[in-house]
Amino acid sequence: MAESILYHDGNRRLQDEFESRRIADRLEEKLTRTVFMDDDKAFIESVAYFFVATADAQGRPDCSFKGGLPGFVRVTAPSELAFPDYDGNGMFKSLGNVAVNASVGLLFIALHDKPRRLRVNGTAKVSRDDPLLAKTVGAQLIVRVEAHAIFPNCPRYIPTMQLSEPSVYAPRAGCDPVEPAWKGFADFKDYIHPRQTTARGEAD
């Protein structure tokens, strides 16, 4: 097949050891894409959370949970998606890594109803001037990811769980943000950074 966009020598060595190169190539050929399908877009824009893996300039990894109301991640172009950065703990582990190493891996996963997962590998860019910022309630930054490989994974090991309600901390149009309790803890309250002014939107 054509040059792989998924596999490197480390993958290939293990595929050859376990005699799985043929199925690996077939899965890439049949399932991997560089443009979002309509079904990918619908799934991504329906999620209330996803996971993002990043690494620093030395390759030291980090993985983070990102959450919000459904629709907080948007497919913005055939090979691009965007998501907001909301107020957090101020460590900027993920976005600080992106500043020095733009490569990212995103995992969109449904743990309820019909289990499903979709992986997106690409390069990320963080902006304080993105036009989406003024339209995105609660966003202090916008992250855009240019997808290099989009591929579903078998959901067989995903447990079926119940989604009861979205987080009370997820930004909502026309609502003041809810502060987490830890910001008032004695060890931290005198060190908290100020919230950024962000779009509030209109209440329904």
C-alpha positions as CSV (number, residue, x, y, z in Angstrom):
1,M,0.0,0.0,0.0
2,A,1.0,3.7,-0.1
3,E,3.2,5.2,2.5
4,S,1.6,4.9,5.9
5,I,0.2,7.9,7.8
6,L,-0.3,5.8,10.9
7,Y,2.7,3.5,11.4
8,H,6.4,3.9,12.1
9,D,9.2,1.5,12.5
10,G,8.2,0.7,16.1
11,N,4.7,-0.2,15.1
12,R,6.0,-2.3,12.2
13,R,8.4,-4.3,14.3
14,L,5.6,-5.4,16.6
15,Q,3.2,-6.0,13.7
16,D,5.8,-8.3,12.2
17,E,6.5,-10.0,15.5
18,F,2.7,-10.7,16.0
19,E,2.1,-11.3,12.3
20,S,-0.5,-8.5,12.2
21,R,1.0,-6.3,9.4
22,R,-1.6,-7.4,6.9
23,I,-4.6,-6.5,9.1
24,A,-2.9,-3.3,10.2
25,D,-2.5,-2.3,6.6
26,R,-6.1,-3.3,5.8
27,L,-7.4,-1.3,8.7
28,E,-5.5,1.8,7.6
29,E,-6.6,1.3,4.0
30,K,-10.3,0.9,4.8
31,L,-10.8,3.1,7.8
32,T,-8.2,5.9,8.0
33,R,-8.9,9.2,6.4
34,T,-7.6,12.8,6.4
35,V,-11.0,14.5,5.9
36,F,-13.9,14.3,8.4
37,M,-16.9,12.4,7.2
38,D,-20.4,13.7,8.0
39,D,-20.7,10.9,10.7
40,D,-17.4,12.0,12.2
41,K,-18.6,15.6,12.4
42,A,-21.9,14.6,14.0
43,F,-20.2,12.4,16.6
44,I,-17.5,15.0,17.5
45,E,-20.1,17.8,17.8
46,S,-22.3,15.6,20.1
47,V,-19.7,14.8,22.7
48,A,-19.5,16.4,26.2
49,Y,-15.8,15.4,26.7
50,F,-12.7,14.1,25.0
51,F,-9.1,13.4,25.8
52,V,-6.0,15.1,24.3
53,A,-2.5,13.8,24.4
54,T,0.4,16.2,24.0
55,A,4.2,16.1,24.6
56,D,6.8,18.7,25.4
57,A,9.9,19.5,23.3
58,Q,11.7,16.6,24.8
59,G,8.9,14.2,24.0
60,R,7.6,13.9,27.7
61,P,3.9,13.1,27.4
62,D,0.8,14.5,29.1
63,C,-2.8,13.5,28.7
64,S,-5.8,15.7,29.6
65,F,-9.5,15.5,29.9
66,K,-11.5,18.3,28.1
67,G,-15.2,18.8,28.8
68,G,-18.1,21.1,28.0
69,L,-21.6,21.1,26.7
70,P,-22.2,19.1,23.5
71,G,-21.2,21.3,20.6
72,F,-18.1,22.7,22.4
73,V,-15.9,20.9,19.8
74,R,-16.7,21.9,16.2
75,V,-15.5,20.6,12.9
76,T,-14.6,23.9,11.2
77,A,-13.1,22.7,7.8
78,P,-12.8,19.4,6.0
79,S,-9.6,18.5,8.0
80,E,-9.9,20.9,10.9
81,L,-11.6,21.0,14.3
82,A,-11.7,23.6,17.0
83,F,-12.3,23.6,20.7
84,P,-12.2,26.2,23.5
85,D,-9.8,26.4,26.4
86,Y,-11.9,27.2,29.5
87,D,-10.7,28.6,32.9
88,G,-8.7,25.9,34.6
89,N,-5.9,25.5,37.2
90,G,-3.5,27.8,35.4
91,M,-0.9,25.1,34.8
92,F,-1.4,25.1,31.0
93,K,0.1,21.6,30.7
94,S,-1.5,20.7,27.4
95,L,-1.4,24.1,25.7
96,G,2.1,24.8,27.0
97,N,3.1,21.6,25.3
98,V,1.4,22.7,22.1
99,A,3.5,25.9,22.2
100,V,6.7,23.9,21.9
101,N,5.4,20.7,20.1
102,A,2.3,21.1,17.9
103,S,1.7,17.3,17.5
104,V,-1.5,16.1,19.3
105,G,-3.6,13.0,19.6
106,L,-7.3,13.4,20.4
107,L,-9.6,10.6,21.6
108,F,-13.4,11.1,21.3
109,I,-15.2,8.3,23.2
110,A,-18.8,7.5,24.0
111,L,-19.1,5.5,27.2
112,H,-22.9,5.4,27.2
113,D,-25.7,4.3,24.9
114,K,-23.7,2.9,21.9
115,P,-20.0,2.7,22.8
116,R,-17.8,4.3,20.2
117,R,-14.4,5.9,19.8
118,L,-12.7,8.0,17.2
119,R,-9.1,9.1,17.1
120,V,-7.7,12.2,15.5
121,N,-4.0,12.8,15.2
122,G,-2.7,16.2,13.9
123,T,-1.1,19.5,14.7
124,A,-2.6,22.1,17.0
125,K,-2.4,25.9,17.1
126,V,-3.6,28.1,20.0
127,S,-4.9,31.6,19.6
128,R,-6.2,34.5,21.6
129,D,-7.3,36.2,18.4
130,D,-9.4,33.5,16.8
131,P,-12.7,34.7,15.4
132,L,-14.5,31.9,17.2
133,L,-13.5,33.4,20.6
134,A,-16.2,36.1,20.6
135,K,-18.8,33.4,19.7
136,T,-17.8,30.8,22.3
137,V,-19.2,31.2,25.8
138,G,-16.5,30.9,28.4
139,A,-13.5,30.4,26.1
140,Q,-10.3,32.2,27.0
141,L,-8.4,30.6,24.0
142,I,-9.3,28.7,20.9
143,V,-7.4,25.6,19.8
144,R,-7.5,24.5,16.2
145,V,-6.3,21.1,15.1
146,E,-5.4,20.2,11.6
147,A,-6.1,16.5,11.2
148,H,-3.4,14.3,9.6
149,A,-5.1,11.0,10.5
150,I,-8.7,10.3,11.5
151,F,-9.6,6.8,12.4
152,P,-12.2,4.8,14.4
153,N,-11.2,2.1,16.9
154,C,-13.1,-1.0,17.8
155,P,-15.2,-0.3,21.0
156,R,-15.1,-3.8,22.3
157,Y,-13.4,-3.0,25.7
158,I,-15.4,0.2,26.4
159,P,-17.7,-0.3,29.4
160,T,-21.3,0.8,29.1
161,M,-22.0,3.6,31.5
162,Q,-24.8,6.0,32.2
163,L,-24.5,9.8,31.5
164,S,-26.6,11.5,34.0
165,E,-26.0,15.2,33.5
166,P,-23.4,17.6,32.2
167,S,-20.9,19.3,34.6
168,V,-22.2,22.3,36.4
169,Y,-18.9,24.0,35.6
170,A,-19.4,23.8,31.8
171,P,-19.9,27.3,30.5
172,R,-23.5,28.2,29.7
173,A,-24.9,31.2,27.8
174,G,-26.0,34.0,30.0
175,C,-24.8,32.3,33.2
176,D,-22.1,33.3,35.6
177,P,-19.3,30.7,35.9
178,V,-19.4,28.4,38.9
179,E,-16.2,28.4,40.8
180,P,-14.8,25.1,42.0
181,A,-14.4,24.6,45.7
182,W,-10.6,24.1,45.5
183,K,-10.1,27.8,44.6
184,G,-11.2,28.6,48.2
185,F,-8.9,26.1,49.9
186,A,-6.5,27.7,52.3
187,D,-3.5,26.3,50.4
188,F,-4.6,28.0,47.2
189,K,-7.0,30.9,47.7
190,D,-4.3,33.6,47.9
191,Y,-2.6,32.3,44.7
192,I,-5.6,32.1,42.3
193,H,-5.1,33.9,39.0
194,P,-7.9,36.2,37.7
195,R,-10.5,34.9,35.3
196,Q,-10.3,36.2,31.8
197,T,-13.2,38.2,30.4
198,T,-15.0,35.8,28.0
199,A,-18.1,35.8,25.8
200,R,-21.3,35.2,27.8
201,G,-23.7,34.6,24.9
202,E,-27.5,35.0,25.3
203,A,-29.6,33.1,27.7
204,D,-32.3,30.9,26.1
